[in-house]
Amino acid sequence: MYSRWFHEIEGDLRQEMKGLRWLLIRKEDLPQATSAWMFAELDGTLIGVDHRGSEFESGIHNRAIHLLLVDDSEGITGITKVVTEGKLEDHIW
């Protein structure tokens, strides 16, 4: 299973995402990752977000996230899998 962290991608994002099963995103990278969410659905790439350390605010972007790692999962809906322990990589499928 091929995964890559968003913050490690240099160059053409769309080209780098081709062939990825998972694109993993840290919470601090979310403001720069909007284009990644758009392309992910088109290219069949799953999105995982490590959002520990601050409260996750649900929104329209929830439909683009397949795996979410948070401190507290209460009230989070619209995401395939929400977890509260381990590393993001421990939960990808």
PDB file of N, CA, C and O in Angstrom:
ATOM      1  N   MET A   1       0.845  -1.170   0.000  1.00  0.00           N
ATOM      2  CA  MET A   1       0.000   0.000   0.000  1.00  0.00           C
ATOM      3  C   MET A   1       0.891   1.234   0.000  1.00  0.00           C
ATOM      4  O   MET A   1       1.745   1.396   0.871  1.00  0.00           O
ATOM      5  N   TYR A   2       0.688   2.083  -0.965  1.00  0.00           N
ATOM      6  CA  TYR A   2       1.548   3.245  -1.135  1.00  0.00           C
ATOM      7  C   TYR A   2       0.890   4.477  -0.537  1.00  0.00           C
ATOM      8  O   TYR A   2      -0.196   4.879  -0.955  1.00  0.00           O
ATOM      9  N   SER A   3       1.567   5.082   0.460  1.00  0.00           N
ATOM     10  CA  SER A   3       1.065   6.302   1.087  1.00  0.00           C
ATOM     11  C   SER A   3       2.180   7.341   1.116  1.00  0.00           C
ATOM     12  O   SER A   3       3.365   7.013   1.042  1.00  0.00           O
ATOM     13  N   ARG A   4       1.774   8.585   1.224  1.00  0.00           N
ATOM     14  CA  ARG A   4       2.742   9.681   1.250  1.00  0.00           C
ATOM     15  C   ARG A   4       2.171  10.814   2.075  1.00  0.00           C
ATOM     16  O   ARG A   4       0.966  11.063   2.050  1.00  0.00           O
ATOM     17  N   TRP A   5       3.034  11.502   2.806  1.00  0.00           N
ATOM     18  CA  TRP A   5       2.629  12.670   3.574  1.00  0.00           C
ATOM     19  C   TRP A   5       2.633  13.896   2.670  1.00  0.00           C
ATOM     20  O   TRP A   5       3.566  14.110   1.896  1.00  0.00           O
ATOM     21  N   PHE A   6       1.580  14.693   2.780  1.00  0.00           N
ATOM     22  CA  PHE A   6       1.424  15.899   1.970  1.00  0.00           C
ATOM     23  C   PHE A   6       2.622  16.833   2.113  1.00  0.00           C
ATOM     24  O   PHE A   6       3.103  17.377   1.119  1.00  0.00           O
ATOM     25  N   HIS A   7       3.108  17.022   3.333  1.00  0.00           N
ATOM     26  CA  HIS A   7       4.204  17.972   3.560  1.00  0.00           C
ATOM     27  C   HIS A   7       5.531  17.510   2.956  1.00  0.00           C
ATOM     28  O   HIS A   7       6.469  18.302   2.870  1.00  0.00           O
ATOM     29  N   GLU A   8       5.628  16.268   2.544  1.00  0.00           N
ATOM     30  CA  GLU A   8       6.845  15.756   1.932  1.00  0.00           C
ATOM     31  C   GLU A   8       6.835  15.866   0.407  1.00  0.00           C
ATOM     32  O   GLU A   8       7.849  15.610  -0.242  1.00  0.00           O
ATOM     33  N   ILE A   9       5.703  16.240  -0.156  1.00  0.00           N
ATOM     34  CA  ILE A   9       5.589  16.328  -1.615  1.00  0.00           C
ATOM     35  C   ILE A   9       6.201  17.630  -2.105  1.00  0.00           C
ATOM     36  O   ILE A   9       5.867  18.716  -1.632  1.00  0.00           O
ATOM     37  N   GLU A  10       7.094  17.492  -3.057  1.00  0.00           N
ATOM     38  CA  GLU A  10       7.710  18.647  -3.700  1.00  0.00           C
ATOM     39  C   GLU A  10       7.375  18.581  -5.178  1.00  0.00           C
ATOM     40  O   GLU A  10       7.275  17.494  -5.747  1.00  0.00           O
ATOM     41  N   GLY A  11       7.205  19.710  -5.788  1.00  0.00           N
ATOM     42  CA  GLY A  11       6.903  19.716  -7.216  1.00  0.00           C
ATOM     43  C   GLY A  11       5.415  19.631  -7.481  1.00  0.00           C
ATOM     44  O   GLY A  11       4.604  20.109  -6.687  1.00  0.00           O
ATOM     45  N   ASP A  12       5.059  19.025  -8.595  1.00  0.00           N
ATOM     46  CA  ASP A  12       3.687  18.948  -9.069  1.00  0.00           C
ATOM     47  C   ASP A  12       2.857  17.996  -8.206  1.00  0.00           C
ATOM     48  O   ASP A  12       3.041  16.779  -8.252  1.00  0.00           O
ATOM     49  N   LEU A  13       1.949  18.563  -7.424  1.00  0.00           N
ATOM     50  CA  LEU A  13       1.127  17.774  -6.513  1.00  0.00           C
ATOM     51  C   LEU A  13       0.334  16.713  -7.257  1.00  0.00           C
ATOM     52  O   LEU A  13       0.311  15.554  -6.844  1.00  0.00           O
ATOM     53  N   ARG A  14      -0.305  17.087  -8.329  1.00  0.00           N
ATOM     54  CA  ARG A  14      -1.148  16.151  -9.082  1.00  0.00           C
ATOM     55  C   ARG A  14      -0.331  14.970  -9.599  1.00  0.00           C
ATOM     56  O   ARG A  14      -0.780  13.825  -9.538  1.00  0.00           O
ATOM     57  N   GLN A  15       0.835  15.242 -10.092  1.00  0.00           N
ATOM     58  CA  GLN A  15       1.698  14.165 -10.593  1.00  0.00           C
ATOM     59  C   GLN A  15       2.137  13.249  -9.449  1.00  0.00           C
ATOM     60  O   GLN A  15       2.157  12.027  -9.598  1.00  0.00           O
ATOM     61  N   GLU A  16       2.484  13.840  -8.321  1.00  0.00           N
ATOM     62  CA  GLU A  16       2.935  13.058  -7.160  1.00  0.00           C
ATOM     63  C   GLU A  16       1.821  12.195  -6.579  1.00  0.00           C
ATOM     64  O   GLU A  16       2.085  11.144  -5.995  1.00  0.00           O
ATOM     65  N   MET A  17       0.578  12.638  -6.739  1.00  0.00           N
ATOM     66  CA  MET A  17      -0.552  11.893  -6.178  1.00  0.00           C
ATOM     67  C   MET A  17      -0.948  10.692  -7.032  1.00  0.00           C
ATOM     68  O   MET A  17      -1.604   9.773  -6.539  1.00  0.00           O
ATOM     69  N   LYS A  18      -0.565  10.688  -8.282  1.00  0.00           N
ATOM     70  CA  LYS A  18      -0.939   9.564  -9.148  1.00  0.00           C
ATOM     71  C   LYS A  18      -0.336   8.274  -8.614  1.00  0.00           C
ATOM     72  O   LYS A  18       0.865   8.200  -8.351  1.00  0.00           O
ATOM     73  N   GLY A  19      -1.159   7.284  -8.460  1.00  0.00           N
ATOM     74  CA  GLY A  19      -0.701   5.994  -7.968  1.00  0.00           C
ATOM     75  C   GLY A  19      -0.716   5.865  -6.450  1.00  0.00           C
ATOM     76  O   GLY A  19      -0.454   4.784  -5.925  1.00  0.00           O
ATOM     77  N   LEU A  20      -1.016   6.942  -5.740  1.00  0.00           N
ATOM     78  CA  LEU A  20      -1.087   6.856  -4.278  1.00  0.00           C
ATOM     79  C   LEU A  20      -2.373   6.177  -3.839  1.00  0.00           C
ATOM     80  O   LEU A  20      -3.432   6.424  -4.414  1.00  0.00           O
ATOM     81  N   ARG A  21      -2.293   5.348  -2.854  1.00  0.00           N
ATOM     82  CA  ARG A  21      -3.496   4.811  -2.215  1.00  0.00           C
ATOM     83  C   ARG A  21      -3.965   5.798  -1.143  1.00  0.00           C
ATOM     84  O   ARG A  21      -5.161   6.050  -1.000  1.00  0.00           O
ATOM     85  N   TRP A  22      -2.999   6.360  -0.384  1.00  0.00           N
ATOM     86  CA  TRP A  22      -3.299   7.282   0.710  1.00  0.00           C
ATOM     87  C   TRP A  22      -2.449   8.533   0.623  1.00  0.00           C
ATOM     88  O   TRP A  22      -1.244   8.465   0.378  1.00  0.00           O
ATOM     89  N   LEU A  23      -3.085   9.673   0.825  1.00  0.00           N
ATOM     90  CA  LEU A  23      -2.390  10.933   1.056  1.00  0.00           C
ATOM     91  C   LEU A  23      -2.668  11.298   2.499  1.00  0.00           C
ATOM     92  O   LEU A  23      -3.821  11.481   2.890  1.00  0.00           O
ATOM     93  N   LEU A  24      -1.607  11.405   3.294  1.00  0.00           N
ATOM     94  CA  LEU A  24      -1.726  11.698   4.715  1.00  0.00           C
ATOM     95  C   LEU A  24      -1.401  13.171   4.953  1.00  0.00           C
ATOM     96  O   LEU A  24      -0.417  13.694   4.431  1.00  0.00           O
ATOM     97  N   ILE A  25      -2.241  13.830   5.746  1.00  0.00           N
ATOM     98  CA  ILE A  25      -2.111  15.270   5.934  1.00  0.00           C
ATOM     99  C   ILE A  25      -2.094  15.590   7.422  1.00  0.00           C
ATOM    100  O   ILE A  25      -2.928  15.099   8.183  1.00  0.00           O
ATOM    101  N   ARG A  26      -1.130  16.425   7.832  1.00  0.00           N
ATOM    102  CA  ARG A  26      -1.084  16.925   9.210  1.00  0.00           C
ATOM    103  C   ARG A  26      -2.033  18.115   9.317  1.00  0.00           C
ATOM    104  O   ARG A  26      -2.282  18.812   8.334  1.00  0.00           O
ATOM    105  N   LYS A  27      -2.564  18.344  10.532  1.00  0.00           N
ATOM    106  CA  LYS A  27      -3.529  19.440  10.705  1.00  0.00           C
ATOM    107  C   LYS A  27      -2.950  20.784  10.304  1.00  0.00           C
ATOM    108  O   LYS A  27      -3.680  21.630   9.787  1.00  0.00           O
ATOM    109  N   GLU A  28      -1.661  21.008  10.526  1.00  0.00           N
ATOM    110  CA  GLU A  28      -1.053  22.297  10.187  1.00  0.00           C
ATOM    111  C   GLU A  28      -0.912  22.508   8.673  1.00  0.00           C
ATOM    112  O   GLU A  28      -0.679  23.627   8.215  1.00  0.00           O
ATOM    113  N   ASP A  29      -1.055  21.429   7.909  1.00  0.00           N
ATOM    114  CA  ASP A  29      -0.955  21.525   6.453  1.00  0.00           C
ATOM    115  C   ASP A  29      -2.318  21.667   5.767  1.00  0.00           C
ATOM    116  O   ASP A  29      -2.376  21.852   4.552  1.00  0.00           O
ATOM    117  N   LEU A  30      -3.402  21.583   6.523  1.00  0.00           N
ATOM    118  CA  LEU A  30      -4.738  21.630   5.922  1.00  0.00           C
ATOM    119  C   LEU A  30      -5.003  22.888   5.093  1.00  0.00           C
ATOM    120  O   LEU A  30      -5.607  22.776   4.026  1.00  0.00           O
ATOM    121  N   PRO A  31      -4.581  24.080   5.527  1.00  0.00           N
ATOM    122  CA  PRO A  31      -4.853  25.266   4.702  1.00  0.00           C
ATOM    123  C   PRO A  31      -4.222  25.197   3.303  1.00  0.00           C
ATOM    124  O   PRO A  31      -4.750  25.802   2.370  1.00  0.00           O
ATOM    125  N   GLN A  32      -3.127  24.488   3.143  1.00  0.00           N
ATOM    126  CA  GLN A  32      -2.461  24.364   1.844  1.00  0.00           C
ATOM    127  C   GLN A  32      -2.927  23.145   1.062  1.00  0.00           C
ATOM    128  O   GLN A  32      -2.502  22.951  -0.077  1.00  0.00           O
ATOM    129  N   ALA A  33      -3.796  22.315   1.649  1.00  0.00           N
ATOM    130  CA  ALA A  33      -4.139  21.023   1.054  1.00  0.00           C
ATOM    131  C   ALA A  33      -5.465  21.001   0.299  1.00  0.00           C
ATOM    132  O   ALA A  33      -5.920  19.927  -0.094  1.00  0.00           O
ATOM    133  N   THR A  34      -6.085  22.133   0.091  1.00  0.00           N
ATOM    134  CA  THR A  34      -7.382  22.156  -0.585  1.00  0.00           C
ATOM    135  C   THR A  34      -7.324  21.496  -1.958  1.00  0.00           C
ATOM    136  O   THR A  34      -8.202  20.703  -2.297  1.00  0.00           O
ATOM    137  N   SER A  35      -6.313  21.807  -2.742  1.00  0.00           N
ATOM    138  CA  SER A  35      -6.211  21.206  -4.075  1.00  0.00           C
ATOM    139  C   SER A  35      -6.005  19.698  -3.982  1.00  0.00           C
ATOM    140  O   SER A  35      -6.460  18.958  -4.855  1.00  0.00           O
ATOM    141  N   ALA A  36      -5.336  19.241  -2.951  1.00  0.00           N
ATOM    142  CA  ALA A  36      -5.137  17.799  -2.765  1.00  0.00           C
ATOM    143  C   ALA A  36      -6.479  17.099  -2.575  1.00  0.00           C
ATOM    144  O   ALA A  36      -6.685  16.007  -3.105  1.00  0.00           O
ATOM    145  N   TRP A  37      -7.391  17.712  -1.829  1.00  0.00           N
ATOM    146  CA  TRP A  37      -8.711  17.107  -1.618  1.00  0.00           C
ATOM    147  C   TRP A  37      -9.470  17.000  -2.923  1.00  0.00           C
ATOM    148  O   TRP A  37     -10.122  15.989  -3.182  1.00  0.00           O
ATOM    149  N   MET A  38      -9.394  18.030  -3.748  1.00  0.00           N
ATOM    150  CA  MET A  38     -10.105  18.013  -5.030  1.00  0.00           C
ATOM    151  C   MET A  38      -9.571  16.910  -5.935  1.00  0.00           C
ATOM    152  O   MET A  38     -10.348  16.148  -6.511  1.00  0.00           O
ATOM    153  N   PHE A  39      -8.261  16.821  -6.060  1.00  0.00           N
ATOM    154  CA  PHE A  39      -7.659  15.830  -6.946  1.00  0.00           C
ATOM    155  C   PHE A  39      -7.790  14.418  -6.401  1.00  0.00           C
ATOM    156  O   PHE A  39      -7.887  13.470  -7.179  1.00  0.00           O
ATOM    157  N   ALA A  40      -7.796  14.256  -5.102  1.00  0.00           N
ATOM    158  CA  ALA A  40      -7.840  12.928  -4.493  1.00  0.00           C
ATOM    159  C   ALA A  40      -9.066  12.147  -4.964  1.00  0.00           C
ATOM    160  O   ALA A  40      -8.956  10.976  -5.328  1.00  0.00           O
ATOM    161  N   GLU A  41     -10.207  12.780  -4.956  1.00  0.00           N
ATOM    162  CA  GLU A  41     -11.419  12.092  -5.374  1.00  0.00           C
ATOM    163  C   GLU A  41     -11.359  11.708  -6.848  1.00  0.00           C
ATOM    164  O   GLU A  41     -11.789  10.618  -7.225  1.00  0.00           O
ATOM    165  N   LEU A  42     -10.835  12.589  -7.672  1.00  0.00           N
ATOM    166  CA  LEU A  42     -10.709  12.303  -9.103  1.00  0.00           C
ATOM    167  C   LEU A  42      -9.747  11.155  -9.380  1.00  0.00           C
ATOM    168  O   LEU A  42      -9.977  10.341 -10.274  1.00  0.00           O
ATOM    169  N   ASP A  43      -8.664  11.097  -8.603  1.00  0.00           N
ATOM    170  CA  ASP A  43      -7.616  10.104  -8.834  1.00  0.00           C
ATOM    171  C   ASP A  43      -7.790   8.827  -8.021  1.00  0.00           C
ATOM    172  O   ASP A  43      -7.010   7.888  -8.184  1.00  0.00           O
ATOM    173  N   GLY A  44      -8.788   8.773  -7.156  1.00  0.00           N
ATOM    174  CA  GLY A  44      -9.018   7.578  -6.357  1.00  0.00           C
ATOM    175  C   GLY A  44      -8.077   7.439  -5.174  1.00  0.00           C
ATOM    176  O   GLY A  44      -7.866   6.334  -4.675  1.00  0.00           O
ATOM    177  N   THR A  45      -7.513   8.542  -4.724  1.00  0.00           N
ATOM    178  CA  THR A  45      -6.617   8.543  -3.562  1.00  0.00           C
ATOM    179  C   THR A  45      -7.432   8.789  -2.305  1.00  0.00           C
ATOM    180  O   THR A  45      -8.289   9.673  -2.280  1.00  0.00           O
ATOM    181  N   LEU A  46      -7.170   8.015  -1.265  1.00  0.00           N
ATOM    182  CA  LEU A  46      -7.846   8.198   0.013  1.00  0.00           C
ATOM    183  C   LEU A  46      -7.081   9.223   0.840  1.00  0.00           C
ATOM    184  O   LEU A  46      -5.856   9.312   0.758  1.00  0.00           O
ATOM    185  N   ILE A  47      -7.825  10.005   1.645  1.00  0.00           N
ATOM    186  CA  ILE A  47      -7.231  11.057   2.461  1.00  0.00           C
ATOM    187  C   ILE A  47      -7.307  10.678   3.933  1.00  0.00           C
ATOM    188  O   ILE A  47      -8.369  10.309   4.435  1.00  0.00           O
ATOM    189  N   GLY A  48      -6.172  10.771   4.618  1.00  0.00           N
ATOM    190  CA  GLY A  48      -6.105  10.582   6.062  1.00  0.00           C
ATOM    191  C   GLY A  48      -5.558  11.844   6.692  1.00  0.00           C
ATOM    192  O   GLY A  48      -4.585  12.416   6.200  1.00  0.00           O
ATOM    193  N   VAL A  49      -6.182  12.290   7.787  1.00  0.00           N
ATOM    194  CA  VAL A  49      -5.767  13.523   8.447  1.00  0.00           C
ATOM    195  C   VAL A  49      -5.456  13.254   9.911  1.00  0.00           C
ATOM    196  O   VAL A  49      -6.267  12.678  10.636  1.00  0.00           O
ATOM    197  N   ASP A  50      -4.267  13.680  10.337  1.00  0.00           N
ATOM    198  CA  ASP A  50      -3.888  13.641  11.750  1.00  0.00           C
ATOM    199  C   ASP A  50      -4.207  15.009  12.327  1.00  0.00           C
ATOM    200  O   ASP A  50      -3.495  15.981  12.075  1.00  0.00           O
ATOM    201  N   HIS A  51      -5.286  15.082  13.104  1.00  0.00           N
ATOM    202  CA  HIS A  51      -5.760  16.365  13.619  1.00  0.00           C
ATOM    203  C   HIS A  51      -5.663  16.419  15.141  1.00  0.00           C
ATOM    204  O   HIS A  51      -6.408  17.157  15.786  1.00  0.00           O
ATOM    205  N   ARG A  52      -4.763  15.655  15.708  1.00  0.00           N
ATOM    206  CA  ARG A  52      -4.599  15.685  17.162  1.00  0.00           C
ATOM    207  C   ARG A  52      -4.013  17.021  17.601  1.00  0.00           C
ATOM    208  O   ARG A  52      -3.257  17.653  16.863  1.00  0.00           O
ATOM    209  N   GLY A  53      -4.366  17.438  18.792  1.00  0.00           N
ATOM    210  CA  GLY A  53      -3.802  18.658  19.361  1.00  0.00           C
ATOM    211  C   GLY A  53      -4.698  19.872  19.245  1.00  0.00           C
ATOM    212  O   GLY A  53      -4.418  20.900  19.861  1.00  0.00           O
ATOM    213  N   SER A  54      -5.771  19.782  18.469  1.00  0.00           N
ATOM    214  CA  SER A  54      -6.740  20.870  18.396  1.00  0.00           C
ATOM    215  C   SER A  54      -8.091  20.296  17.992  1.00  0.00           C
ATOM    216  O   SER A  54      -8.176  19.196  17.446  1.00  0.00           O
ATOM    217  N   GLU A  55      -9.139  21.054  18.268  1.00  0.00           N
ATOM    218  CA  GLU A  55     -10.490  20.575  17.981  1.00  0.00           C
ATOM    219  C   GLU A  55     -10.752  20.548  16.482  1.00  0.00           C
ATOM    220  O   GLU A  55     -10.446  21.503  15.769  1.00  0.00           O
ATOM    221  N   PHE A  56     -11.318  19.450  16.015  1.00  0.00           N
ATOM    222  CA  PHE A  56     -11.671  19.305  14.609  1.00  0.00           C
ATOM    223  C   PHE A  56     -13.031  19.938  14.384  1.00  0.00           C
ATOM    224  O   PHE A  56     -13.983  19.647  15.109  1.00  0.00           O
ATOM    225  N   GLU A  57     -13.128  20.805  13.379  1.00  0.00           N
ATOM    226  CA  GLU A  57     -14.395  21.434  13.035  1.00  0.00           C
ATOM    227  C   GLU A  57     -14.948  20.774  11.777  1.00  0.00           C
ATOM    228  O   GLU A  57     -14.359  20.860  10.699  1.00  0.00           O
ATOM    229  N   SER A  58     -16.090  20.115  11.940  1.00  0.00           N
ATOM    230  CA  SER A  58     -16.721  19.449  10.806  1.00  0.00           C
ATOM    231  C   SER A  58     -17.181  20.469   9.783  1.00  0.00           C
ATOM    232  O   SER A  58     -17.568  21.586  10.126  1.00  0.00           O
ATOM    233  N   GLY A  59     -17.132  20.068   8.524  1.00  0.00           N
ATOM    234  CA  GLY A  59     -17.570  20.941   7.444  1.00  0.00           C
ATOM    235  C   GLY A  59     -17.726  20.142   6.173  1.00  0.00           C
ATOM    236  O   GLY A  59     -17.716  18.911   6.191  1.00  0.00           O
ATOM    237  N   ILE A  60     -17.870  20.846   5.074  1.00  0.00           N
ATOM    238  CA  ILE A  60     -18.053  20.195   3.776  1.00  0.00           C
ATOM    239  C   ILE A  60     -16.849  19.330   3.400  1.00  0.00           C
ATOM    240  O   ILE A  60     -16.986  18.373   2.638  1.00  0.00           O
ATOM    241  N   HIS A  61     -15.671  19.663   3.932  1.00  0.00           N
ATOM    242  CA  HIS A  61     -14.466  18.892   3.634  1.00  0.00           C
ATOM    243  C   HIS A  61     -14.517  17.484   4.227  1.00  0.00           C
ATOM    244  O   HIS A  61     -13.710  16.635   3.848  1.00  0.00           O
ATOM    245  N   ASN A  62     -15.448  17.216   5.148  1.00  0.00           N
ATOM    246  CA  ASN A  62     -15.548  15.876   5.745  1.00  0.00           C
ATOM    247  C   ASN A  62     -15.713  14.790   4.689  1.00  0.00           C
ATOM    248  O   ASN A  62     -15.204  13.682   4.856  1.00  0.00           O
ATOM    249  N   ARG A  63     -16.416  15.095   3.611  1.00  0.00           N
ATOM    250  CA  ARG A  63     -16.666  14.054   2.606  1.00  0.00           C
ATOM    251  C   ARG A  63     -15.395  13.645   1.872  1.00  0.00           C
ATOM    252  O   ARG A  63     -15.358  12.586   1.246  1.00  0.00           O
ATOM    253  N   ALA A  64     -14.354  14.471   1.942  1.00  0.00           N
ATOM    254  CA  ALA A  64     -13.094  14.141   1.274  1.00  0.00           C
ATOM    255  C   ALA A  64     -12.158  13.344   2.180  1.00  0.00           C
ATOM    256  O   ALA A  64     -11.173  12.778   1.707  1.00  0.00           O
ATOM    257  N   ILE A  65     -12.457  13.296   3.472  1.00  0.00           N
ATOM    258  CA  ILE A  65     -11.585  12.622   4.441  1.00  0.00           C
ATOM    259  C   ILE A  65     -12.104  11.205   4.684  1.00  0.00           C
ATOM    260  O   ILE A  65     -13.283  11.007   4.978  1.00  0.00           O
ATOM    261  N   HIS A  66     -11.214  10.230   4.560  1.00  0.00           N
ATOM    262  CA  HIS A  66     -11.589   8.838   4.777  1.00  0.00           C
ATOM    263  C   HIS A  66     -11.153   8.326   6.143  1.00  0.00           C
ATOM    264  O   HIS A  66     -11.771   7.418   6.699  1.00  0.00           O
ATOM    265  N   LEU A  67     -10.095   8.906   6.675  1.00  0.00           N
ATOM    266  CA  LEU A  67      -9.559   8.493   7.965  1.00  0.00           C
ATOM    267  C   LEU A  67      -9.147   9.741   8.733  1.00  0.00           C
ATOM    268  O   LEU A  67      -8.426  10.589   8.208  1.00  0.00           O
ATOM    269  N   LEU A  68      -9.606   9.851   9.979  1.00  0.00           N
ATOM    270  CA  LEU A  68      -9.316  11.022  10.794  1.00  0.00           C
ATOM    271  C   LEU A  68      -8.818  10.570  12.157  1.00  0.00           C
ATOM    272  O   LEU A  68      -9.466   9.763  12.823  1.00  0.00           O
ATOM    273  N   LEU A  69      -7.679  11.084  12.566  1.00  0.00           N
ATOM    274  CA  LEU A  69      -7.103  10.806  13.877  1.00  0.00           C
ATOM    275  C   LEU A  69      -7.253  12.064  14.721  1.00  0.00           C
ATOM    276  O   LEU A  69      -6.686  13.107  14.394  1.00  0.00           O
ATOM    277  N   VAL A  70      -8.021  11.965  15.813  1.00  0.00           N
ATOM    278  CA  VAL A  70      -8.314  13.111  16.672  1.00  0.00           C
ATOM    279  C   VAL A  70      -8.162  12.720  18.138  1.00  0.00           C
ATOM    280  O   VAL A  70      -8.030  11.544  18.476  1.00  0.00           O
ATOM    281  N   ASP A  71      -8.184  13.732  18.995  1.00  0.00           N
ATOM    282  CA  ASP A  71      -8.145  13.481  20.438  1.00  0.00           C
ATOM    283  C   ASP A  71      -9.506  13.034  20.963  1.00  0.00           C
ATOM    284  O   ASP A  71      -9.581  12.187  21.853  1.00  0.00           O
ATOM    285  N   ASP A  72     -10.587  13.603  20.412  1.00  0.00           N
ATOM    286  CA  ASP A  72     -11.946  13.302  20.853  1.00  0.00           C
ATOM    287  C   ASP A  72     -12.841  13.185  19.625  1.00  0.00           C
ATOM    288  O   ASP A  72     -12.975  14.139  18.859  1.00  0.00           O
ATOM    289  N   SER A  73     -13.444  12.032  19.438  1.00  0.00           N
ATOM    290  CA  SER A  73     -14.238  11.784  18.231  1.00  0.00           C
ATOM    291  C   SER A  73     -15.706  12.144  18.380  1.00  0.00           C
ATOM    292  O   SER A  73     -16.468  11.971  17.429  1.00  0.00           O
ATOM    293  N   GLU A  74     -16.122  12.628  19.512  1.00  0.00           N
ATOM    294  CA  GLU A  74     -17.534  12.920  19.752  1.00  0.00           C
ATOM    295  C   GLU A  74     -18.054  13.990  18.793  1.00  0.00           C
ATOM    296  O   GLU A  74     -17.450  15.052  18.638  1.00  0.00           O
ATOM    297  N   GLY A  75     -19.171  13.694  18.161  1.00  0.00           N
ATOM    298  CA  GLY A  75     -19.836  14.646  17.292  1.00  0.00           C
ATOM    299  C   GLY A  75     -19.290  14.740  15.880  1.00  0.00           C
ATOM    300  O   GLY A  75     -19.780  15.554  15.098  1.00  0.00           O
ATOM    301  N   ILE A  76     -18.305  13.949  15.525  1.00  0.00           N
ATOM    302  CA  ILE A  76     -17.739  13.994  14.171  1.00  0.00           C
ATOM    303  C   ILE A  76     -18.481  12.992  13.293  1.00  0.00           C
ATOM    304  O   ILE A  76     -18.542  11.801  13.601  1.00  0.00           O
ATOM    305  N   THR A  77     -19.041  13.492  12.198  1.00  0.00           N
ATOM    306  CA  THR A  77     -19.795  12.632  11.281  1.00  0.00           C
ATOM    307  C   THR A  77     -19.323  12.856   9.854  1.00  0.00           C
ATOM    308  O   THR A  77     -18.642  13.838   9.558  1.00  0.00           O
ATOM    309  N   GLY A  78     -19.693  11.936   8.978  1.00  0.00           N
ATOM    310  CA  GLY A  78     -19.403  12.084   7.556  1.00  0.00           C
ATOM    311  C   GLY A  78     -18.024  11.626   7.136  1.00  0.00           C
ATOM    312  O   GLY A  78     -17.610  11.862   6.001  1.00  0.00           O
ATOM    313  N   ILE A  79     -17.310  10.978   8.031  1.00  0.00           N
ATOM    314  CA  ILE A  79     -15.969  10.469   7.733  1.00  0.00           C
ATOM    315  C   ILE A  79     -16.001   8.955   7.919  1.00  0.00           C
ATOM    316  O   ILE A  79     -16.565   8.459   8.894  1.00  0.00           O
ATOM    317  N   THR A  80     -15.404   8.230   6.995  1.00  0.00           N
ATOM    318  CA  THR A  80     -15.474   6.770   7.005  1.00  0.00           C
ATOM    319  C   THR A  80     -14.979   6.171   8.323  1.00  0.00           C
ATOM    320  O   THR A  80     -15.651   5.322   8.909  1.00  0.00           O
ATOM    321  N   LYS A  81     -13.810   6.608   8.788  1.00  0.00           N
ATOM    322  CA  LYS A  81     -13.238   6.032  10.007  1.00  0.00           C
ATOM    323  C   LYS A  81     -12.596   7.137  10.838  1.00  0.00           C
ATOM    324  O   LYS A  81     -11.742   7.875  10.348  1.00  0.00           O
ATOM    325  N   VAL A  82     -13.018   7.248  12.113  1.00  0.00           N
ATOM    326  CA  VAL A  82     -12.462   8.220  13.049  1.00  0.00           C
ATOM    327  C   VAL A  82     -11.839   7.440  14.199  1.00  0.00           C
ATOM    328  O   VAL A  82     -12.501   6.616  14.829  1.00  0.00           O
ATOM    329  N   VAL A  83     -10.557   7.706  14.471  1.00  0.00           N
ATOM    330  CA  VAL A  83      -9.837   6.994  15.525  1.00  0.00           C
ATOM    331  C   VAL A  83      -9.200   7.993  16.492  1.00  0.00           C
ATOM    332  O   VAL A  83      -8.991   9.159  16.157  1.00  0.00           O
ATOM    333  N   THR A  84      -8.902   7.513  17.689  1.00  0.00           N
ATOM    334  CA  THR A  84      -8.348   8.391  18.724  1.00  0.00           C
ATOM    335  C   THR A  84      -7.029   7.898  19.308  1.00  0.00           C
ATOM    336  O   THR A  84      -6.531   8.468  20.279  1.00  0.00           O
ATOM    337  N   GLU A  85      -6.466   6.859  18.734  1.00  0.00           N
ATOM    338  CA  GLU A  85      -5.196   6.365  19.277  1.00  0.00           C
ATOM    339  C   GLU A  85      -4.294   5.818  18.181  1.00  0.00           C
ATOM    340  O   GLU A  85      -4.752   5.489  17.087  1.00  0.00           O
ATOM    341  N   GLY A  86      -3.013   5.726  18.488  1.00  0.00           N
ATOM    342  CA  GLY A  86      -2.036   5.209  17.535  1.00  0.00           C
ATOM    343  C   GLY A  86      -1.569   6.269  16.561  1.00  0.00           C
ATOM    344  O   GLY A  86      -1.779   7.466  16.762  1.00  0.00           O
ATOM    345  N   LYS A  87      -0.927   5.800  15.496  1.00  0.00           N
ATOM    346  CA  LYS A  87      -0.478   6.673  14.410  1.00  0.00           C
ATOM    347  C   LYS A  87      -1.441   6.518  13.260  1.00  0.00           C
ATOM    348  O   LYS A  87      -2.127   5.501  13.150  1.00  0.00           O
ATOM    349  N   LEU A  88      -1.498   7.512  12.406  1.00  0.00           N
ATOM    350  CA  LEU A  88      -2.378   7.459  11.242  1.00  0.00           C
ATOM    351  C   LEU A  88      -2.078   6.221  10.411  1.00  0.00           C
ATOM    352  O   LEU A  88      -2.998   5.547   9.948  1.00  0.00           O
ATOM    353  N   GLU A  89      -0.816   5.921  10.220  1.00  0.00           N
ATOM    354  CA  GLU A  89      -0.408   4.775   9.407  1.00  0.00           C
ATOM    355  C   GLU A  89      -0.902   3.439   9.964  1.00  0.00           C
ATOM    356  O   GLU A  89      -1.020   2.463   9.222  1.00  0.00           O
ATOM    357  N   ASP A  90      -1.193   3.391  11.274  1.00  0.00           N
ATOM    358  CA  ASP A  90      -1.680   2.165  11.890  1.00  0.00           C
ATOM    359  C   ASP A  90      -3.092   1.803  11.446  1.00  0.00           C
ATOM    360  O   ASP A  90      -3.520   0.661  11.609  1.00  0.00           O
ATOM    361  N   HIS A  91      -3.812   2.761  10.889  1.00  0.00           N
ATOM    362  CA  HIS A  91      -5.221   2.570  10.605  1.00  0.00           C
ATOM    363  C   HIS A  91      -5.579   2.582   9.121  1.00  0.00           C
ATOM    364  O   HIS A  91      -6.746   2.399   8.773  1.00  0.00           O
ATOM    365  N   ILE A  92      -4.609   2.792   8.248  1.00  0.00           N
ATOM    366  CA  ILE A  92      -4.931   2.829   6.818  1.00  0.00           C
ATOM    367  C   ILE A  92      -5.237   1.422   6.317  1.00  0.00           C
ATOM    368  O   ILE A  92      -4.741   0.435   6.861  1.00  0.00           O
ATOM    369  N   TRP A  93      -6.047   1.342   5.288  1.00  0.00           N
ATOM    370  CA  TRP A  93      -6.440   0.047   4.709  1.00  0.00           C
ATOM    371  C   TRP A  93      -6.199   0.022   3.221  1.00  0.00           C
ATOM    372  O   TRP A  93      -6.471  -0.986   2.569  1.00  0.00           O
TER     373      TRP A  93
END
